[in-house]
Every structure is written in C-alpha cells, then in structure tokens.
Amino acid sequence: MRSIVSFNTGWVFEDGIAVTLPHTALELPFSYFDERDYQREFTYKKTFTADPAWGDDEVAIVFEGAMADARVSLNGVEIAAHRDGYTPFEARLTGRLRAGENVLTVVIDGSENPEIPPFGGRIDYLTYAGIYRDVWLKRTAPISIAGVKIETPDALAASKTVTARATLANPQGRAFAGQLTASLRDAAGTVLATAAQPAAAEVSFRFDGLTDIALWDIDRPNLYTLTLSLGDSDVLDTVFGFRTAEFTPEGFFLNGRHLKLRGLNRHQSFPYSGYALGRAAQERDAEILKHELHVNIVRTSHYPQSTWFLDHCDRIGLLVFEEIPGWQHIGGEGWKAESVENVRRMITRDWNHPSIIIWGVRINESRDDHDFYVETNRLAHELDKTRQTGGVRYITDSEMLEDVYTMNDFILGNEELGGNRPRTALRPITETTGLEKPVPYMITEFGGHMYPTKSSDQEQRQAEHVRRHLDVLNSAYGNPGISGAIGWCAFDYNTHKDFGSGDRICHHGVMDMFREPKFAAFAYASQCEPDEEIILQPVTFWARGERNIGGVLPLMILTNCDEVEVRYGDNVVKRLGPDREAYPHLPHAPVVFERSHFSDEELGLWGMEWHDATITGFIDGKPVKVVNYVADPVAKTLEVVADAVAIGSTDAVRVMVRALDQAGHKLPFYPEPVTIEVSGAGKRLGPATVPLRAGSTGFWVQATGAGQIDVTVNSDRMGTRTLAITAS
C-alpha cells in the first residue's frame, strides 16, 4: 500500500548544523545585504536506516522544490539531478539501498546558472538557495499509480461527464495484472460512480450521466475526489472540480457567468527565510489575498508556486494564473529546451487544480521569439486542451501566439516623463495588440515600479499610490474588452541590487513584506460586497501637519458603504456618497471629501487647534461601521498577535507587533525597537532586536517539535507582551 511520510527532519546542513526542512541555505537580513552570498553550493545530508519491510517495494525521495540546481547522491553515488528550482523531482532508492544505515546527500548550487531559466540576464526577484519545500519518503508497490489527468468536458450541462486518464509506474518492468478501479466521491464521501479497467501503462475512464453536481466557483468552491485503486496494492486520491473558464473578446466567463477579474501578483518570498516557509504560511497568503484583499485572482509571478498554496486556492475559491519561470531574458537553445520542459512540469503537476484558469507559457516581459513560443504553446495545448494560454509581455504589437493577449501596462505614470503625455490609466487595446480584430485581453501588471511606495512614506504619496490603483481598476471595469486587471503586486519583496530602492527591497506591494497593509490594499478590499466585509478605510494618519501645506483634505475614504459621514470635533459634520464622477465604473467608488464640500465658516473651524474625528459608514441609511481618530495620539499599546495559536509540529506561524495609539490605530512613524524571545518547542526566524517600521514589524516562529512555544516581545517604552503557541 502507498505510504508517503514526511522526510523533513534529521538533516545536517553544511558543517554539522541540524536543520528541519523547508530550509533556506542562508538567512538574509531584512535589507542592505549582498545577494551573492547565497549564490554558491550548499550541502545537506541525512542518515537513515533502510527498513527490511520495504522488501522489493518502490522507494523514492520526493523533493517538492530545491533551488536551483540540485544533485542527489546515495552513499556517495549520484542518483538524481534536477535543474528547475520550482517543480518537484524524485530520487529513486530501490535497488540502491544497503542494509542498515544509508546516507543521502543533496548538493544545492545557488548560483545563477545562465544555462537554466530564469537565469542568464537580470531578474527582479531573488532565488534563495536551499531545499525550501517539503521532502517526502514515498513507498509503493512495484507497479503503482503514477498520476491522473481529470477533465469535466461538459460542466455546464444538466447531465455531466468526467474523464480520467491514469498512468501506471512500472520501473521494474513487471507484467501488468489485476484491475484499476476508479471511484468518484463528493465532499461528503458519497460514492457517485465507479468503474474498473484492466491494469495497463495507461488507463482511461469515463463517467457519464452525472446529475446533482455542484460547480466549482469562487463563491462556492465545491470539490470532488477521484479515487484510483490498483487492487489492494495502491490507492491515489485526486481532488478536482467541475467548472468552465473562458477568456473571450467580450471578457472572462466562469461557468458561463461574466466575471471581471480583479487581482494581484504574488512572489512566494518572505523576510529572512526567503522561500522556505511551509504549509501554514502558504495557505495564509491565499487567505490574505482572498479574504483580506478580496481579490478573485492571483498571478504566480514568475514561476510555479507551492502546491500548499494552490491546494488552498482550490478550497477557498481563488483563481490562479500560473506561469513558467523567467524574467525578460531568453537564453540559447539549451535554455529554451529547459524552458519548454518547465511548461511540461508545471502543467503535469497542476492540471487538476480547478483554481488554475490559464497557463503562462511565455517568459515574463520577454521579446517575441516565434519558434520558441510556438513550441511552448503547442506543448501546453497538447498536454491540456481545457485551459487557454497567455503570454505576458510589456511591448506593444507583439506577436500573439497564445489564446489570451496578456499585457503588463505601465502607461500610467509615463506623463511624468514630460512632453504632451496625458495622464492615462490604460492603453487602448488595439494600440497594444496592433490587431484590428478584438482578442481575449487581460492586464497582468500595473503600478509597481512606476510608483514605489513604502509603508512609512508621507500620507500624500500613499494617497497617490491609492489613486493609481483605483484609476487602473476603474478603467478595466469600464472596458468590456478587458477581462480584468492584476496589479503589481500584493507584497513587497527582496530583490537584486539592480532593482528596488537600493535597500534590496522592491516597495511595490499594497502590503509590506510582513503582509501588513498599506492604504492601497484597501483599494482592492473595498471592491468586495458588504456581506463579505464592510470596508471603511480613511486614507489618512489624521494629523494636521503631515501633508504639504497642512490638513487632511482632500480626504479619501475607501469603502463599500453607501455614504460616509465625517464628524470633526463638535462642530463640523458632513455626509457624502461615492465619487461616481471620478470613478464611474468601480463596483464601489471611494468617498472623497474636498475643500469645496465645506463652507468658509466650516473650513475656518479646521483651525489651529486640531480635534478628534469620527468617521461613520452608512448602508441603507443605517450606520454600519465607525472609525475614530484622536487629535493627540500617544504610544499606548504594544499589540502582539499571531495568525494562529495552534500549529503543526514542523510548521511556522507569523507574529505581528504593532505600536497603537489610544484609539487603536497604528502609529505610522513609531521607530523604536523591540526585542523578541522565543523558547520552548520553537525558534524565532530573523533577528532578536528589530525596529518598528511604520509602526509595526513581524517575524515567524518555527516549531521544532510538539509542545508549547513561548513568545516574549519587549519594548522599553510600552512594556512586555507574551504569547503562547501550541505545536502538535
């Protein structure tokens, strides 16, 4: 019977350091480091004992991801190599094990090898060395189920069909015998259909006449399971969903329903630990995107990401645009051949995820290369006829070989270059494509480097950051030919010296690296419906002298309320509705209070003495949310909160630290440091003493086994806070 168990513990790194996987080969500082430090070889070793009970079973080590060029040896003999840092590979142990102890050695080359993607040019992100995803010990019978491709060709029909193409692994070349059985089950475990076929290298199943099937949708992500059983020797469960997804010149349709896509790009990196955070952090990012930022699509820029992340996108209903590794550069013929293999590995790993609606088969922002991209598209369509392809470019008049013209449109901000350039949110589609005929079209990046914004930036810059995101979203919503817009990007990220603000950080996110929101995060969040969450976020720190000249007007309120009322002190009260003149197409336009909305007498009351404020959101004439500001904020509370207080014994959890005023608002310019201590069954990732940046900081606690983890955070000014986390 199939057995897959964690192989993450008991590793020795470099010169005798005991580590647990996932692991980053070099823990980087938050900023101002030299990324060349990890661009070398690192060695991991694990000693284990072969179990005599394995007999003639097939035994392999499965690596979910190792960056970037990995070589695996068993007892000094190389048994596997993999030159792709983003997809899984196996090292077969069968026939190579010796009785008693065995030593598995993994050499990771973190250098930027110009022979393999994404390397060869300059890339605007880091590729942190290490065995940064989970590792598993897999044991199966000599003949086992290698995988399955599941399709739902008529998901919108009243009577539905499932087809499945299963492949069997038979490395020992034995004769096939017995039957392969397929069972279809719903979420409650009820068996809906079964079928059996004689075992063979490839076996196909078809289930027709399925009724009462619930579709997978972003609001109701209904999932089903196909169980394959090879006699009594092997069982494989695969989760999938019934849904259709189609990009057309008239927009995007999910299950036949028009849906405007609103999303953000995601890098899978974190402070200090780089790529090396496991299941909880991956799932938490999906939760943040879906339930805090309220986007409906994420682009995995610029590589296949963790299956923990994708599995959770399936469960919570977050659409995914997944693409192959790369950034602008196209290498030689060997490099291109490896990139074509990246397409194969990505699609065969992820083709059963209902959340994935499009494959990215072009190197991000690369120039046209006809033969290369004919081949990537050909292979994608050969492997998966159920999904369209996209090719992300930033050049206009690019050859369209893909099904969807996917474009990084950075026109907004070009007016700052001078000349007679008007402020433009998005280019006209025909200008971008150079085609007279309408084609499926989606914006895959905007913003980002055109207006980098730090959490600690002045209020006016942050307000302009908000406006730029709103302008593009409004323009995309107003153009039926645009399927949607995916902003650059969700989270700030570390980068090479050639990019960012000189501190090795691209401050391009609507959240910082710790996933703490900037004001622009609420440009997205406020577009959700109030029954999901009521959003009422003033774009202000509420200080009289923070802005140029002074005051807080114009005051933008990001909200999905019908009206917003501002009460300043005891004398000025003003209520307004959304600014539909500036943002006619957004689902929920912001409310903007201008000086023109107040009389001279009212403006005079915003005088030398600064007052408290109360901002109230109304829906159907009833108050539904209130935000209070104090005129005299002081450092009142040190908040320490974890994403979860119960985690797995090898997982990690984020802890946020915030300096709050007496109204509960974060103090945006509070700089004083805190010290962090972690004891018990866990350890701290990152330094022990850190400054608060824009009033907050974060860190991750890594469990080192089962038990209680005690976290202590101390501020000289605001005292000590403690937190207990249980690892089990």
C-alpha positions in Angstrom: 0.0 0.0 0.0 1.2 3.5 -0.8 2.9 5.3 2.0 4.1 8.9 1.9 5.6 10.3 5.0 7.5 13.5 5.8 11.2 13.3 5.4 11.8 16.9 6.7 13.6 16.1 9.9 17.0 14.9 10.8 19.0 16.7 8.1 22.5 18.1 8.7 23.5 21.2 6.8 27.0 22.2 5.9 29.3 21.8 8.9 27.1 19.8 11.2 24.2 22.1 11.7 21.0 20.2 12.4 18.1 21.6 10.4 14.5 20.8 9.6 13.1 21.3 6.1 11.9 23.5 4.5 15.2 25.4 4.9 16.9 28.4 3.4 20.6 27.9 2.9 21.3 31.5 4.1 19.1 33.6 6.3 19.2 37.1 4.8 18.9 40.4 6.7 15.8 42.4 6.1 17.6 44.8 3.8 21.0 46.0 2.6 22.6 42.6 2.1 24.7 41.1 -0.7 22.6 38.5 -2.6 25.7 37.0 -4.0 26.3 35.4 -0.6 23.9 32.6 -1.3 25.0 32.1 -4.9 27.2 29.1 -4.2 27.0 25.4 -3.4 25.5 24.1 -0.2 25.3 20.6 1.1 22.6 18.8 3.0 22.9 15.2 4.4 20.5 12.8 6.1 21.4 9.5 7.6 18.6 6.9 7.7 18.1 3.2 8.1 16.5 1.1 5.4 13.6 -0.8 6.7 13.7 -4.6 5.8 9.9 -4.5 5.5 10.3 -2.4 2.3 11.3 -5.7 0.5 11.1 -5.1 -3.3 8.7 -2.1 -2.9 9.5 1.0 -4.9 11.1 3.6 -2.6 11.9 7.2 -3.6 12.6 10.5 -2.0 10.3 13.3 -3.4 11.6 16.8 -3.4 8.8 19.4 -3.8 11.3 22.2 -4.6 15.1 22.8 -4.3 16.8 25.9 -5.6 18.2 25.9 -8.1 20.5 23.1 -9.4 20.2 20.0 -7.3 22.2 16.8 -7.3 21.2 13.9 -5.1 23.6 11.1 -4.0 23.0 7.9 -2.0 26.0 6.5 -0.2 28.3 8.5 -2.5 26.7 7.6 -5.8 24.7 10.2 -7.7 21.1 9.0 -8.2 19.2 12.1 -9.4 19.7 15.7 -10.7 17.2 18.5 -11.3 17.8 21.9 -12.8 14.5 23.5 -12.1 14.0 25.2 -8.8 10.3 25.4 -8.9 8.9 21.9 -9.6 9.2 18.5 -7.9 11.5 15.6 -8.6 12.2 12.1 -7.3 15.3 10.3 -6.3 14.7 6.5 -6.7 16.2 4.4 -3.9 15.0 1.0 -5.0 17.9 -1.4 -5.7 20.4 1.1 -4.3 19.9 0.8 -0.6 22.2 -1.1 1.6 21.3 -2.9 4.8 21.5 -0.7 7.9 22.4 3.0 7.6 22.3 5.0 4.4 23.5 8.5 3.7 21.5 10.8 1.4 23.5 13.8 0.2 21.9 16.8 -1.6 24.2 19.4 -3.2 22.4 22.6 -4.0 24.0 25.1 -6.3 22.5 28.5 -5.6 24.5 30.3 -8.3 22.6 31.9 -11.2 23.4 29.3 -13.9 22.9 31.0 -17.3 22.0 27.7 -18.8 18.7 27.3 -17.0 15.7 29.6 -16.5 15.2 32.1 -15.1 18.9 33.0 -15.2 21.1 34.5 -17.8 20.0 38.1 -17.6 18.9 40.2 -14.6 15.8 39.2 -12.7 13.8 41.5 -10.4 13.4 38.9 -7.6 15.7 36.6 -5.6 16.0 32.9 -6.0 17.0 31.9 -2.5 19.2 28.7 -2.3 18.1 25.7 -0.3 15.7 22.8 0.0 12.9 25.2 0.5 9.9 23.0 0.1 8.8 19.7 1.8 10.6 16.4 1.2 8.7 13.1 1.4 9.6 9.4 1.6 7.4 7.6 -0.9 6.9 3.8 -0.8 4.7 2.0 -3.3 4.2 -1.5 -4.7 6.4 -2.3 -7.7 3.6 -1.3 -10.0 1.8 1.9 -8.8 -0.4 4.8 -9.9 1.9 7.5 -11.3 -0.8 10.1 -11.8 -4.1 11.1 -13.4 -5.4 13.8 -15.6 -9.1 14.6 -14.9 -11.4 16.6 -17.2 -15.0 17.7 -17.0 -15.8 18.4 -20.7 -19.5 19.4 -20.2 -19.6 21.0 -16.8 -22.5 23.3 -17.7 -24.7 20.5 -19.0 -27.5 19.2 -16.8 -26.0 15.7 -17.2 -22.3 15.9 -16.7 -19.2 13.8 -17.6 -15.9 13.1 -16.0 -13.0 11.7 -18.0 -9.8 10.5 -16.4 -6.5 9.3 -18.0 -4.4 7.4 -15.4 -0.8 6.3 -15.9 0.9 3.5 -14.0 4.5 3.4 -13.0 6.3 0.2 -13.6 10.1 0.8 -13.2 10.9 -2.9 -12.7 9.1 -3.9 -15.9 6.7 -6.4 -14.5 3.7 -7.8 -16.2 0.5 -5.8 -15.6 -2.1 -7.8 -13.7 -5.4 -7.1 -12.0 -7.7 -4.1 -12.4 -7.6 -0.4 -11.8 -10.8 0.9 -10.2 -11.9 4.5 -10.3 -14.5 5.9 -7.8 -16.0 9.3 -7.9 -16.9 10.8 -4.5 -18.5 14.1 -3.4 -17.3 16.2 -0.4 -19.4 14.2 2.0 -17.7 11.0 0.8 -20.8 9.6 -1.1 -19.8 7.4 -4.0 -21.3 8.8 -7.2 -19.9 6.4 -9.7 -17.4 3.6 -10.1 -15.7 1.8 -13.0 -12.9 -0.7 -13.5 -10.4 -1.4 -16.3 -7.6 -3.9 -16.7 -4.3 -2.6 -15.4 -2.0 -1.1 -18.2 0.6 1.6 -18.7 -2.3 4.0 -19.5 -5.9 3.5 -18.5 -8.9 5.8 -19.4 -12.2 6.2 -17.6 -15.4 8.0 -18.5 -18.3 8.7 -16.2 -21.5 9.9 -18.0 -24.9 10.9 -16.8 -23.8 12.6 -13.6 -26.6 14.8 -12.1 -26.9 16.9 -9.0 -23.3 18.0 -9.4 -22.3 21.3 -7.8 -20.0 23.6 -9.8 -16.7 24.9 -8.5 -17.0 28.7 -8.3 -15.2 31.5 -6.5 -18.1 31.8 -4.0 -18.9 28.1 -3.8 -15.6 26.2 -4.4 -17.2 22.7 -4.5 -14.7 19.9 -4.8 -14.9 16.2 -5.7 -12.4 13.4 -5.3 -11.5 10.7 -7.8 -10.0 7.6 -6.0 -7.9 5.2 -8.1 -7.3 1.8 -6.6 -4.9 -0.7 -8.1 -6.2 -3.9 -6.5 -5.0 -4.0 -2.9 -1.6 -2.6 -3.7 -2.1 1.1 -4.3 -4.6 3.9 -3.8 -4.4 7.5 -5.1 -6.9 10.3 -4.3 -7.1 13.3 -6.5 -9.2 16.4 -5.8 -10.8 18.3 -8.7 -13.8 20.5 -9.5 -16.5 20.9 -12.2 -16.2 24.3 -13.9 -15.6 26.1 -17.2 -13.3 29.1 -17.6 -13.1 31.1 -20.9 -11.4 34.3 -21.9 -13.2 35.9 -24.9 -13.0 39.3 -26.6 -16.1 40.2 -24.5 -14.4 39.4 -21.2 -13.9 36.4 -18.9 -16.6 33.9 -18.2 -16.6 31.5 -15.2 -19.2 28.7 -15.6 -20.8 30.9 -18.3 -21.1 33.9 -16.0 -19.3 37.1 -16.8 -16.7 37.9 -14.2 -14.4 40.9 -14.1 -11.1 39.7 -12.8 -9.5 41.8 -10.0 -6.2 40.5 -8.7 -2.7 40.9 -7.6 0.7 39.3 -8.4 2.4 37.3 -5.7 6.0 36.4 -5.0 6.4 33.4 -2.7 9.1 35.1 -0.6 9.2 36.2 3.0 11.7 38.2 5.1 14.7 36.4 6.5 13.6 32.9 5.4 13.3 33.6 1.7 11.2 30.9 0.0 11.5 28.5 2.9 8.2 28.7 4.7 5.8 25.7 4.8 2.2 24.9 4.6 0.7 27.4 7.1 2.5 30.4 5.5 1.5 29.3 2.0 -2.2 28.9 3.0 -2.1 32.1 4.9 -1.1 34.1 1.8 -4.0 32.6 -0.1 -6.3 33.6 2.8 -4.9 37.2 2.8 -5.5 37.5 -0.9 -9.0 36.1 -0.8 -10.4 37.4 2.5 -8.4 40.5 3.3 -7.5 42.0 -0.1 -10.7 40.5 -1.6 -9.2 39.8 -5.0 -10.6 37.0 -7.1 -7.4 36.1 -9.0 -3.7 35.8 -8.2 -0.8 35.5 -10.7 2.1 33.3 -9.6 4.8 35.7 -10.7 7.0 34.5 -12.1 7.2 30.7 -11.5 5.1 27.7 -10.3 4.4 28.1 -6.6 3.8 25.8 -3.7 1.1 23.1 -4.0 0.1 24.0 -0.5 -0.8 27.5 -1.9 -2.6 26.1 -4.9 -4.5 23.5 -2.9 -5.8 26.2 -0.7 -6.8 28.4 -3.7 -8.9 25.4 -4.8 -10.5 25.2 -1.3 -11.3 28.9 -0.9 -12.2 29.8 -4.5 -9.2 32.0 -5.6 -8.5 31.9 -9.3 -4.9 31.4 -10.4 -2.8 32.5 -13.4 0.3 30.2 -13.2 3.3 30.7 -15.4 6.8 29.3 -16.1 10.0 30.7 -14.6 11.6 33.7 -16.2 12.0 37.5 -16.4 12.7 39.2 -19.7 15.7 37.1 -20.7 15.6 34.3 -23.3 18.8 32.1 -23.4 20.2 29.8 -26.0 18.8 26.6 -27.5 19.6 24.5 -24.4 18.0 27.2 -22.2 14.9 27.2 -24.4 14.7 23.4 -24.2 14.7 23.6 -20.4 12.0 26.3 -20.5 9.8 24.0 -22.7 10.3 21.3 -20.1 9.2 23.9 -17.5 5.9 24.1 -19.3 5.6 20.3 -19.2 6.5 20.0 -15.5 4.2 22.9 -14.5 1.1 21.6 -16.4 1.5 17.9 -15.4 2.0 18.8 -11.8 -1.0 21.2 -11.6 -3.5 20.2 -14.3 -6.2 19.0 -11.8 -6.4 22.3 -9.9 -9.8 23.9 -10.7 -8.5 27.3 -9.4 -6.0 27.5 -12.3 -7.7 29.1 -15.3 -4.8 30.0 -17.6 -1.2 28.8 -18.3 1.5 31.4 -18.7 3.8 29.9 -21.4 5.9 33.0 -22.2 8.9 34.4 -20.3 7.6 37.4 -18.4 8.1 40.6 -20.4 10.3 38.9 -23.0 10.7 39.9 -26.6 9.0 37.9 -29.4 10.6 34.6 -30.3 8.4 32.9 -32.8 9.7 29.3 -32.9 10.2 29.2 -29.1 6.7 30.4 -28.3 5.1 28.3 -31.0 6.6 25.3 -29.2 5.6 26.4 -25.6 2.0 26.9 -26.8 1.9 23.7 -28.8 3.1 21.7 -25.8 0.6 23.4 -23.4 -2.3 22.6 -25.7 -1.1 19.1 -26.3 -0.9 18.5 -22.5 -4.1 20.3 -21.6 -6.9 21.2 -24.0 -9.1 22.5 -21.3 -7.2 25.8 -20.5 -6.2 28.7 -22.6 -2.6 30.1 -22.7 -1.3 33.5 -22.1 2.0 35.2 -22.7 2.9 38.2 -20.5 4.6 41.0 -22.4 5.1 44.7 -21.9 5.9 45.5 -25.6 3.2 46.6 -28.0 2.4 45.0 -31.3 3.7 41.7 -30.0 3.1 38.5 -32.0 0.1 36.8 -30.5 0.6 33.1 -30.4 -1.3 32.5 -27.2 -5.1 32.3 -26.7 -5.2 35.4 -24.5 -3.2 38.6 -25.0 -1.8 39.3 -21.5 -0.2 42.6 -21.1 1.8 44.5 -18.4 0.5 48.0 -18.9 2.6 50.6 -17.2 1.4 53.6 -19.2 0.1 55.3 -16.0 2.9 57.5 -14.7 4.6 58.0 -18.1 3.2 61.5 -18.1 5.9 62.3 -15.5 8.5 61.9 -18.3 7.3 65.3 -19.7 6.2 66.3 -23.1 2.5 66.3 -24.0 1.7 62.9 -22.4 -1.8 63.0 -20.8 -2.4 61.0 -17.7 -3.7 57.7 -19.0 -4.8 54.7 -16.9 -4.5 52.0 -19.6 -3.6 51.9 -23.2 -6.3 51.2 -25.8 -6.4 47.5 -26.6 -5.9 48.0 -30.3 -2.9 50.2 -29.7 -1.3 47.5 -27.5 -2.1 44.5 -29.7 -1.7 46.1 -33.1 -4.7 44.0 -34.2 -7.9 45.2 -35.7 -9.8 42.1 -34.6 -10.8 42.0 -30.9 -9.0 39.3 -29.0 -9.2 38.0 -25.4 -7.2 40.5 -23.4 -6.1 40.9 -19.8 -3.9 43.3 -17.8 -1.3 41.2 -15.9 0.7 44.0 -14.2 0.3 47.7 -13.5 1.7 50.1 -10.9 4.7 48.7 -9.1 7.9 50.3 -10.1 6.0 53.2 -11.6 5.2 54.4 -8.1 7.0 52.5 -5.4 5.5 53.4 -2.0 6.8 52.5 1.4 4.6 51.9 4.4 6.4 54.8 6.1 6.0 57.3 3.2 4.3 60.6 3.6 0.5 60.5 3.6 0.2 62.3 0.3 2.4 59.8 -1.6 0.4 57.0 -0.1 -2.8 58.7 -1.2 -1.5 59.0 -4.8 -0.5 55.3 -4.6 -4.1 54.5 -3.8 -5.4 56.7 -6.7 -3.2 55.0 -9.2 -4.5 51.6 -8.3 -8.1 52.9 -8.4 -7.6 54.6 -11.7 -6.5 51.4 -13.4 -9.2 49.2 -11.8 -11.8 51.8 -12.8 -10.6 51.8 -16.4 -10.5 48.0 -16.5 -14.0 47.7 -15.1 -15.2 50.3 -17.7 -13.9 48.4 -20.7 -15.8 45.2 -21.6 -13.0 44.0 -23.7 -10.6 43.8 -20.8 -11.1 40.5 -18.9 -9.5 42.0 -15.8 -6.5 43.6 -14.2 -3.9 42.1 -11.9 -1.9 44.7 -10.0 1.8 44.7 -9.3 1.9 43.5 -6.6 0.5 42.0 -3.4 3.6 42.1 -1.1 6.9 43.9 -1.1 9.8 41.6 -1.8 13.6 41.4 -1.7 15.4 41.8 -5.0 18.7 42.2 -6.7 20.9 45.3 -6.5 19.7 46.3 -10.0 16.2 46.9 -8.8 14.2 48.4 -5.9 15.2 51.3 -3.6 18.8 50.4 -3.1 17.9 48.5 0.1 17.4 45.2 -1.8 13.6 45.8 -1.5 11.0 46.5 -4.1 8.4 48.5 -2.3 5.8 47.7 -4.9 3.3 45.9 -2.8 -0.1 47.0 -1.5 1.2 45.2 1.6 4.7 45.2 3.1 6.9 42.0 3.3 5.2 41.1 6.6 1.8 41.2 4.8 0.9 44.4 6.7 -1.5 46.5 4.6 -0.6 49.9 3.1 -3.6 52.2 2.3 -3.6 50.8 -1.3 -4.5 47.4 0.0 -8.0 48.8 0.6 -8.4 50.0 -3.0 -8.9 46.3 -3.6 -10.6 45.2 -0.4 -13.2 48.0 -0.8 -14.5 46.5 -4.0 -16.0 43.5 -2.2 -19.6 43.4 -1.3 -20.6 44.5 2.3 -21.9 41.0 3.0 -18.3 39.8 2.7 -16.9 42.5 4.8 -17.7 46.2 5.5 -14.7 48.3 4.5 -14.3 51.8 5.9 -10.7 52.9 5.5 -9.8 56.7 5.5 -6.6 57.4 3.7 -5.1 59.5 6.4 -2.9 59.3 9.5 -5.2 62.1 10.9 -2.5 64.8 11.7 -2.7 68.4 10.9 0.8 68.9 9.6 1.6 65.6 7.8 0.6 66.9 4.3 2.1 69.7 2.3 0.5 73.0 3.4 -1.4 71.1 6.1 -4.7 69.5 6.9 -6.2 66.2 5.6 -8.3 67.5 2.6 -9.0 66.1 0.1 -9.8 63.1 2.4 -10.4 59.8 0.5 -12.4 57.1 2.3 -12.1 53.6 0.7 -15.4 52.0 1.4 -18.2 49.8 0.1 -20.7 51.8 2.1 -23.5 53.9 0.6 -22.5 57.0 2.4 -19.8 58.3 4.8 -20.1 60.9 7.4 -17.1 62.9 8.8 -17.6 64.5 12.2 -14.7 66.9 13.1 -14.7 67.9 16.7 -18.1 69.0 17.9 -18.9 71.5 15.2 -18.4 70.1 11.6 -20.5 67.2 10.3 -20.5 66.3 6.6 -22.0 63.3 4.8 -21.3 62.3 1.2 -21.8 59.4 -1.2 -19.3 57.7 -3.5 -17.4 59.8 -6.1 -19.0 58.4 -9.2 -17.8 61.3 -11.3 -14.1 60.3 -10.9 -14.8 56.5 -10.6 -17.9 55.7 -12.6 -17.1 52.0 -13.2 -15.8 50.7 -9.9 -18.2 48.4 -8.0 -17.6 50.7 -5.0 -16.1 54.1 -5.6 -14.4 55.9 -2.8 -16.0 58.8 -0.9 -13.8 61.9 -1.3 -14.2 65.0 0.9 -12.9 68.1 -0.9 -12.5 71.6 0.4 -15.3 72.6 -1.9 -17.7 70.4 0.2 -17.3 72.7 3.2 -18.3 76.4 3.7 -15.8 79.0 4.5 -17.2 79.0 8.1 -16.7 75.2 8.3 -13.2 75.4 6.9 -12.4 78.0 9.5 -13.3 75.6 12.2 -10.4 73.4 11.0 -8.1 76.0 12.5 -5.0 76.0 14.7 -6.4 73.6 17.2 -6.6 70.0 16.0 -9.6 67.9 17.0 -10.7 64.3 17.3 -12.7 62.9 14.4 -15.4 60.2 13.9 -16.0 58.7 10.5 -19.1 56.6 10.1 -20.2 54.4 7.2 -23.9 54.0 6.3 -25.7 51.4 4.3 -29.4 51.9 3.6 -29.3 54.9 5.8 -28.1 53.0 8.9 -24.7 53.3 10.5 -22.7 50.1 10.0 -19.1 50.9 10.9 -17.3 53.6 12.8 -13.6 54.7 12.8 -12.4 57.1 15.5 -9.3 59.3 15.4 -7.7 61.1 18.3 -6.1 64.5 17.9 -3.3 63.7 20.4 -2.1 60.2 19.6 0.5 58.7 22.0 2.1 55.3 22.2 -0.4 53.5 24.3 -0.4 49.7 23.5 2.1 47.2 22.2 0.0 44.7 20.3 1.4 41.2 19.7 -0.8 38.8 17.7 -0.2 35.5 15.9 -2.0 34.3 12.8 -2.8 31.1 14.8 -2.1 29.9 18.3 -2.1 26.2 17.3 0.2 24.9 14.6 1.8 21.7 13.3 5.0 20.4 15.0 7.1 21.3 12.0 5.2 24.4 10.8 5.8 28.2 11.1 3.4 31.0 12.1 3.6 34.7 11.6 3.5 37.0 14.6 2.8 40.8 14.2 3.9 43.5 16.5 2.2 46.9 16.4 2.5 50.2 18.3 -1.0 51.5 18.8 -2.4 54.8 20.0 -5.3 55.2 22.4 -7.9 54.8 19.6 -6.3 51.5 18.4 -4.6 53.0 15.3 -1.1 52.0 14.3 1.4 54.8 14.9 2.8 55.3 11.4 6.1 56.8 12.3 6.9 55.0 15.6 10.5 53.8 15.1 11.6 52.3 18.5 12.9 48.7 18.6 11.5 45.7 20.3 13.3 42.6 21.4 11.9 39.1 20.7 12.5 35.9 22.6 11.2 32.5 21.6 11.6 29.5 23.9 10.1 26.0 24.3 9.2 24.0 21.2 10.1 26.7 18.7 12.6 29.1 17.4 12.5 32.7 16.0 13.2 33.3 12.3 15.0 36.6 12.0 17.0 38.8 14.4 16.2 39.2 18.2 16.1 43.0 18.1 14.2 44.8 15.3 12.9 48.3 14.8 9.2 49.0 14.1 8.8 50.2 10.5 5.8 52.4 10.0 4.6 51.3 13.5 4.9 47.6 13.1 7.1 44.6 12.5 6.7 40.9 12.1 8.5 37.6 12.4 7.8 34.0 12.0 8.0 31.4 14.8 9.2 27.9 13.6 8.1 24.9 15.6 10.9 22.5 16.4 8.6 19.7 17.7 5.5 19.2 19.7 4.8 21.3 22.8 4.3 24.9 23.9 6.1 27.8 22.3 6.5 30.9 24.5 6.9 34.2 22.7 8.0 37.4 24.6 8.2 40.8 23.0 9.6 43.7 25.0 9.5 47.4 24.3 11.4 49.7 26.6 8.6 52.2 26.4 5.5 50.1 26.2 6.4 47.1 28.3 6.3 43.4 27.7 3.8 41.2 26.0 3.7 37.4 26.0 2.1 34.9 23.7 1.7 31.1 23.9 1.5 28.9 20.8 0.9 25.2 20.8 2.7 22.9 18.4 1.3 19.5 17.9 
